[in-house]
C-alpha cells in the first residue's frame, strides 16, 4: 500500500493559527470593494486640501520637512 504524503501540523499554536488564517483568506480581495475604497481615498486628500488655509498648509509642510530632516540626522 502506497504511503500518503500529508502536511504535518505545526506544534506551535500561533503558527497553526497563522496558517489557518492564511488558508482562509487566500481567495483574495473583492475587486469591487477595492475600487470603492480607492475612490474614497482619492477624494479624501483633495477635500482636505480645499479645507485648509494657506497658513495651515505651510505649517503641515514645515512639520513634514522637520520630520524628514530629523530622520536623516539620526
C-alpha positions as CSV (number, residue, x, y, z in Angstrom):
1,X,0.0,0.0,0.0
2,X,1.5,3.4,-1.0
3,X,2.2,5.9,1.7
4,X,0.2,9.1,1.6
5,X,2.0,12.4,1.9
6,X,0.4,14.7,4.5
7,X,1.3,18.1,5.8
8,X,2.4,18.0,9.3
9,X,0.5,20.4,11.6
10,X,2.8,22.8,13.3
11,X,3.3,22.2,17.0
12,X,3.2,25.9,17.9
13,X,-0.4,27.1,18.3
14,X,0.5,30.6,16.9
15,X,2.0,29.2,13.8
16,X,-1.1,26.9,13.4
17,X,-3.4,29.9,13.8
18,X,-1.5,31.9,11.3
19,X,-1.6,29.1,8.7
20,X,-5.4,28.7,9.2
21,X,-6.0,32.4,8.7
22,X,-3.7,32.5,5.6
23,X,-5.5,29.5,4.1
24,X,-9.0,31.0,4.8
25,X,-8.1,34.4,3.2
26,X,-6.3,33.0,0.1
27,X,-9.3,33.8,-2.1
28,X,-8.2,37.5,-2.4
29,X,-10.0,40.7,-2.2
30,X,-13.2,41.6,-3.8
31,X,-12.3,43.9,-6.7
32,X,-15.5,46.0,-6.3
33,X,-14.6,46.7,-2.6
34,X,-11.1,47.6,-3.5
35,X,-12.3,50.1,-6.1
36,X,-14.8,51.7,-3.7
37,X,-12.0,52.1,-1.1
38,X,-9.7,53.6,-3.7
39,X,-12.3,56.1,-4.8
40,X,-12.9,57.3,-1.2
41,X,-9.1,57.5,-0.6
42,X,-8.6,59.6,-3.8
43,X,-11.4,62.0,-2.8
44,X,-10.2,62.5,0.8
45,X,-6.9,64.2,0.1
46,X,-8.4,66.7,-2.3
47,X,-11.3,67.6,0.0
48,X,-8.9,68.1,2.9
49,X,-6.6,70.3,0.9
50,X,-9.5,72.5,-0.1
51,X,-10.5,73.0,3.5
52,X,-7.0,74.1,4.7
53,X,-5.9,77.7,4.8
54,X,-2.6,78.6,3.2
55,X,-1.1,79.0,6.7
56,X,-2.3,75.6,7.8
57,X,-0.7,74.0,4.6
58,X,2.6,75.8,5.4
59,X,2.6,74.5,9.0
60,X,1.9,71.0,7.8
61,X,4.7,71.2,5.2
62,X,7.1,72.7,7.8
63,X,6.4,69.8,10.2
64,X,6.8,67.2,7.5
65,X,10.2,68.7,6.4
66,X,11.3,68.9,10.0
67,X,10.4,65.2,10.5
68,X,12.3,64.2,7.3
69,X,15.4,66.1,8.3
70,X,15.3,64.7,11.8
71,X,15.1,61.2,10.5
72,X,18.1,61.8,8.2
73,X,20.3,63.1,11.0
74,X,19.6,60.2,13.4
